[in-house]
Amino acid sequence: MEARKNILIINDMPGYGKVAMAAMLPILSNYGHSVYNLPTALVSNTLDYGTFTILDTTDYMVKAIEAWKALNFQFDCITTGFLASAEQVGIIRKFIDSQKKEGLLVMTDPIMGDDGKLYNGVTEETVENMRHLIGVADVIVPNLTEAEMLTGLQVGKEDLTEGQTREIVDALLAYGPRSVVITSGIASESGEHVVWGYDHGRAEYFMIPYRFIRVHFPGTGDMFSAILVGELLEGKPLQPAVKRAMDMLERLIFLERDELEKNKGIRIERFLSVLRE
């Protein structure tokens, strides 16, 4: 059993719904770690409802980091998600640099879009800034849309050949991250839904198929990221950690599939015991 860690989640905090920080905090706490947070924005509810309001917390982030530096707070893992402004990229990069030490795990989910298009308010400037942020990460976990937007390759395609996938992964690695996990896609050769990636620890590319369940819940990417971080901090190599996160997410979606109000996401607190089986 690995020693318990201090984890910092940098992501938005929803008032209603189990996405972003609200999805990740219970999962990582359930692993037994001390979990802290730096909200990039306060969001009234999941965006799937169509009506929402967002408060940019950039000014708060700057002041919070100043206070933490004065108090010499240290973290063993930093995971980043949704960013509300281009300015936040520089703030987070600088903070990660100040925390650099042996064994620090940095994971970045470059949240910008899905289903072949960028989210409302995400601009080319956002994409360019995210290219700088992924450069300081040990592991990045873009979905296929984000991977394509970051690299400018195969934009809008859902199914890729092995060669096309490797080209995208290599282009992502060129920005500086050590390992890449593309969390969604279809392998052209087999028609299977798969996760693609590159494992720095084993110096090899990988592709892991999964069962696609035709149900949409917001926040599943955040839950995948949280489980992946939890498994990596337990000492698992990347590929087994990815497989565990995929299997657990499939099970969570299956357990919650009949819930009528899917816009609020998976009620993760109900299923925390499942994650430790």
TORBA-482162 format. One record per residue (C-alpha): residue number from 1; residue in one letter; x, y, z. Coordinates in steps of 0.001 Angstrom, whole numbers. Layout:
BEGIN
<node NUM, A, <X, Y, Z>> ...
//
This chain:
BEGIN
<node 1, M, <0, 0, 0>> <node 2, E, <1388, 3363, -1052>> <node 3, A, <1584, 6200, 1484>> <node 4, R, <-1389, 8573, 1493>> <node 5, K, <-906, 11651, -682>> <node 6, N, <-1863, 15322, -763>> <node 7, I, <-3860, 15835, -3976>> <node 8, L, <-4835, 19202, -5423>> <node 9, I, <-7768, 19303, -7839>> <node 10, I, <-7800, 22379, -10094>> <node 11, N, <-11187, 22376, -11820>> <node 12, D, <-14566, 24082, -11793>> <node 13, M, <-17001, 23520, -8915>> <node 14, P, <-20668, 22985, -9776>> <node 15, G, <-23428, 23959, -7375>> <node 16, Y, <-25730, 21235, -8747>> <node 17, G, <-24538, 18076, -10421>> <node 18, K, <-21768, 15516, -10113>> <node 19, V, <-19209, 16816, -12560>> <node 20, A, <-15707, 18307, -12324>> <node 21, M, <-14630, 18869, -8721>> <node 22, A, <-17900, 17508, -7281>> <node 23, A, <-17283, 14201, -9083>> <node 24, M, <-13564, 13939, -8339>> <node 25, L, <-13461, 14867, -4639>> <node 26, P, <-15471, 11891, -3331>> <node 27, I, <-13605, 9394, -5505>> <node 28, L, <-10107, 10507, -4511>> <node 29, S, <-11104, 10901, -854>> <node 30, N, <-12416, 7337, -1013>> <node 31, Y, <-8910, 6197, -1966>> <node 32, G, <-7824, 7518, 1426>> <node 33, H, <-5932, 10582, 220>> <node 34, S, <-6077, 14143, 1542>> <node 35, V, <-7823, 16060, -1230>> <node 36, Y, <-7710, 19831, -1660>> <node 37, N, <-9167, 22127, -4291>> <node 38, L, <-8537, 25275, -6296>> <node 39, P, <-11714, 26185, -8228>> <node 40, T, <-11220, 27759, -11647>> <node 41, A, <-14883, 28745, -11761>> <node 42, L, <-18104, 28357, -9829>> <node 43, V, <-20831, 26924, -12044>> <node 44, S, <-24487, 26956, -11021>> <node 45, N, <-25241, 23509, -12466>> <node 46, T, <-24152, 21104, -15192>> <node 47, L, <-24272, 22751, -18617>> <node 48, D, <-26522, 19967, -19942>> <node 49, Y, <-29525, 21767, -18441>> <node 50, G, <-29048, 24565, -20984>> <node 51, T, <-29483, 27377, -18447>> <node 52, F, <-26546, 28161, -16160>> <node 53, T, <-24263, 30859, -14828>> <node 54, I, <-20481, 30775, -14403>> <node 55, L, <-18323, 32861, -12063>> <node 56, D, <-14667, 33151, -13145>> <node 57, T, <-12453, 32761, -10034>> <node 58, T, <-9097, 33813, -11537>> <node 59, D, <-8558, 36587, -8968>> <node 60, Y, <-9288, 34183, -6119>> <node 61, M, <-6841, 31630, -7543>> <node 62, V, <-4007, 34185, -7513>> <node 63, K, <-4691, 35149, -3894>> <node 64, A, <-5136, 31556, -2741>> <node 65, I, <-1804, 30526, -4281>> <node 66, E, <-88, 33486, -2596>> <node 67, A, <-1487, 32342, 761>> <node 68, W, <-444, 28732, 147>> <node 69, K, <3090, 29774, -745>> <node 70, A, <3333, 31795, 2464>> <node 71, L, <2170, 28715, 4385>> <node 72, N, <4476, 26393, 2381>> <node 73, F, <1695, 23984, 1409>> <node 74, Q, <3011, 21085, -683>> <node 75, F, <1198, 18612, -2944>> <node 76, D, <2107, 15147, -4222>> <node 77, C, <-345, 15243, -7127>> <node 78, I, <-1933, 18082, -9103>> <node 79, T, <-4768, 17377, -11516>> <node 80, T, <-6229, 20058, -13779>> <node 81, G, <-9507, 20257, -15692>> <node 82, F, <-11741, 23071, -16923>> <node 83, L, <-10129, 26507, -17152>> <node 84, A, <-12263, 29653, -17260>> <node 85, S, <-9707, 31986, -18851>> <node 86, A, <-6464, 32031, -20812>> <node 87, E, <-4808, 33767, -17860>> <node 88, Q, <-5376, 30696, -15693>> <node 89, V, <-3003, 28636, -17861>> <node 90, G, <-33, 30806, -16903>> <node 91, I, <-1079, 30857, -13255>> <node 92, I, <-1310, 27057, -13106>> <node 93, R, <1935, 26443, -15028>> <node 94, K, <3809, 28742, -12657>> <node 95, F, <2260, 27064, -9617>> <node 96, I, <3134, 23569, -10885>> <node 97, D, <6734, 24708, -11440>> <node 98, S, <6849, 25935, -7829>> <node 99, Q, <5694, 22488, -6631>> <node 100, K, <8142, 20462, -8735>> <node 101, K, <9802, 17691, -6754>> <node 102, E, <10656, 14023, -7051>> <node 103, G, <7501, 11980, -7472>> <node 104, L, <5069, 14835, -8171>> <node 105, L, <2283, 13494, -10423>> <node 106, V, <659, 16042, -12748>> <node 107, M, <-2368, 15035, -14788>> <node 108, T, <-4143, 17371, -17203>> <node 109, D, <-7569, 16908, -18731>> <node 110, P, <-7644, 19577, -21486>> <node 111, I, <-11405, 20152, -21285>> <node 112, M, <-12411, 22083, -24413>> <node 113, G, <-14996, 20177, -26426>> <node 114, D, <-16656, 16916, -27412>> <node 115, D, <-18547, 15301, -30299>> <node 116, G, <-16332, 16979, -32882>> <node 117, K, <-16765, 20583, -31737>> <node 118, L, <-15476, 23023, -29129>> <node 119, Y, <-17674, 24043, -26204>> <node 120, N, <-19308, 27474, -26284>> <node 121, G, <-16778, 30138, -25295>> <node 122, V, <-13740, 27995, -26123>> <node 123, T, <-11644, 29830, -28709>> <node 124, E, <-8497, 29092, -30715>> <node 125, E, <-6655, 31120, -28057>> <node 126, T, <-7919, 28634, -25462>> <node 127, V, <-6643, 25737, -27576>> <node 128, E, <-3237, 27377, -27993>> <node 129, N, <-2938, 28052, -24265>> <node 130, M, <-3918, 24459, -23487>> <node 131, R, <-1047, 23283, -25697>> <node 132, H, <1275, 25060, -23261>> <node 133, L, <-387, 23536, -20195>> <node 134, I, <-234, 19920, -21367>> <node 135, G, <3521, 20349, -21742>> <node 136, V, <4034, 20230, -17964>> <node 137, A, <1918, 17098, -17434>> <node 138, D, <3007, 13546, -16722>> <node 139, V, <-276, 12250, -18141>> <node 140, I, <-2878, 13974, -20325>> <node 141, V, <-6390, 12588, -20833>> <node 142, P, <-8061, 14368, -23764>> <node 143, N, <-11106, 12937, -25454>> <node 144, L, <-10775, 12411, -29212>> <node 145, T, <-12240, 15823, -30100>> <node 146, E, <-9743, 17564, -27809>> <node 147, A, <-6836, 15496, -29134>> <node 148, E, <-7780, 16434, -32696>> <node 149, M, <-8214, 20129, -31856>> <node 150, L, <-4877, 20282, -30001>> <node 151, T, <-3005, 18716, -32914>> <node 152, G, <-5063, 19950, -35875>> <node 153, L, <-5122, 16355, -37172>> <node 154, Q, <-8161, 14320, -38328>> <node 155, V, <-10496, 17023, -36950>> <node 156, G, <-14095, 15833, -36726>> <node 157, K, <-13340, 12136, -37307>> <node 158, E, <-14642, 9567, -34817>> <node 159, D, <-12991, 6471, -36255>> <node 160, L, <-9269, 6279, -36892>> <node 161, T, <-6783, 3756, -38188>> <node 162, E, <-3853, 2720, -36033>> <node 163, G, <-1551, 4909, -38135>> <node 164, Q, <-3785, 7977, -37802>> <node 165, T, <-4027, 7468, -34053>> <node 166, R, <-267, 7159, -33670>> <node 167, E, <192, 10369, -35639>> <node 168, I, <-2121, 12234, -33226>> <node 169, V, <-466, 10704, -30157>> <node 170, D, <2999, 11639, -31451>> <node 171, A, <1830, 15209, -32127>> <node 172, L, <514, 15451, -28558>> <node 173, L, <3773, 14054, -27138>> <node 174, A, <5661, 16740, -29071>> <node 175, Y, <4075, 19356, -26790>> <node 176, G, <5832, 17795, -23803>> <node 177, P, <3587, 15419, -21795>> <node 178, R, <5189, 12098, -20862>> <node 179, S, <2143, 9863, -21386>> <node 180, V, <-1072, 10258, -23395>> <node 181, V, <-4496, 8677, -22893>> <node 182, I, <-7151, 9491, -25525>> <node 183, T, <-10344, 8543, -23749>> <node 184, S, <-12734, 7930, -26648>> <node 185, G, <-12755, 6791, -30240>> <node 186, I, <-13476, 4004, -32686>> <node 187, A, <-10801, 1782, -34211>> <node 188, S, <-11383, 1719, -37988>> <node 189, E, <-9981, -1788, -38357>> <node 190, S, <-12324, -3458, -35840>> <node 191, G, <-15163, -967, -35315>> <node 192, E, <-14598, -1263, -31554>> <node 193, H, <-14835, 1645, -29133>> <node 194, V, <-11343, 2077, -27709>> <node 195, V, <-9005, 4127, -25565>> <node 196, W, <-5691, 4906, -27284>> <node 197, G, <-2450, 6092, -25752>> <node 198, Y, <1270, 6073, -25165>> <node 199, D, <2760, 4721, -21946>> <node 200, H, <6014, 6499, -21079>> <node 201, G, <6859, 3935, -18382>> <node 202, R, <6807, 1031, -20849>> <node 203, A, <7761, 3156, -23889>> <node 204, E, <4908, 1683, -25897>> <node 205, Y, <1684, 2618, -27648>> <node 206, F, <-1512, 903, -26540>> <node 207, M, <-5154, 447, -27485>> <node 208, I, <-7757, -896, -25046>> <node 209, P, <-11300, -1744, -26273>> <node 210, Y, <-14376, -1151, -24109>> <node 211, R, <-18130, -1809, -24182>> <node 212, F, <-20019, 1298, -25295>> <node 213, I, <-23246, 1921, -23347>> <node 214, R, <-25633, 4255, -25179>> <node 215, V, <-26372, 6464, -22188>> <node 216, H, <-25042, 9987, -21641>> <node 217, F, <-24086, 11315, -18225>> <node 218, P, <-22088, 14535, -17764>> <node 219, G, <-19003, 14139, -15585>> <node 220, T, <-17941, 10660, -16697>> <node 221, G, <-14638, 12037, -17986>> <node 222, D, <-13961, 13623, -14595>> <node 223, M, <-14709, 10320, -12868>> <node 224, F, <-12385, 8504, -15274>> <node 225, S, <-9626, 11010, -14445>> <node 226, A, <-10163, 10647, -10706>> <node 227, I, <-10055, 6842, -10789>> <node 228, L, <-6979, 6931, -13020>> <node 229, V, <-5179, 9261, -10584>> <node 230, G, <-6214, 7074, -7663>> <node 231, E, <-4856, 3953, -9345>> <node 232, L, <-1580, 5642, -10379>> <node 233, L, <-1057, 6859, -6811>> <node 234, E, <-1562, 3286, -5622>> <node 235, G, <1518, 2441, -7669>> <node 236, K, <-119, 830, -10701>> <node 237, P, <1524, 1187, -14131>> <node 238, L, <-382, 3371, -16592>> <node 239, Q, <-2047, 711, -18753>> <node 240, P, <-3506, -1373, -15887>> <node 241, A, <-4607, 1903, -14246>> <node 242, V, <-6361, 2971, -17463>> <node 243, K, <-8059, -428, -17764>> <node 244, R, <-9256, -243, -14155>> <node 245, A, <-10661, 3271, -14707>> <node 246, M, <-12443, 2092, -17879>> <node 247, D, <-13944, -952, -16140>> <node 248, M, <-15109, 1062, -13137>> <node 249, L, <-16660, 3762, -15323>> <node 250, E, <-18502, 1139, -17379>> <node 251, R, <-19886, -339, -14172>> <node 252, L, <-20951, 3072, -12791>> <node 253, I, <-22787, 3920, -16011>> <node 254, F, <-24483, 519, -16009>> <node 255, L, <-25589, 875, -12370>> <node 256, E, <-27018, 4364, -12913>> <node 257, R, <-28403, 3827, -16433>> <node 258, D, <-32101, 3875, -15378>> <node 259, E, <-31866, 7166, -13458>> <node 260, L, <-34319, 9588, -15128>> <node 261, E, <-32548, 12891, -14442>> <node 262, K, <-29269, 12157, -16210>> <node 263, N, <-28273, 15834, -16566>> <node 264, K, <-27050, 15918, -12965>> <node 265, G, <-24545, 13136, -13597>> <node 266, I, <-23878, 9873, -11791>> <node 267, R, <-24625, 10067, -8071>> <node 268, I, <-21140, 8916, -7216>> <node 269, E, <-21563, 8831, -3422>> <node 270, R, <-24031, 5940, -3834>> <node 271, F, <-21399, 3788, -5525>> <node 272, L, <-18129, 4515, -3726>> <node 273, S, <-18037, 981, -2300>> <node 274, V, <-18066, -367, -5873>> <node 275, L, <-14802, 1445, -6636>> <node 276, R, <-12979, -384, -3854>> <node 277, E, <-14068, -3901, -4817>> 
//
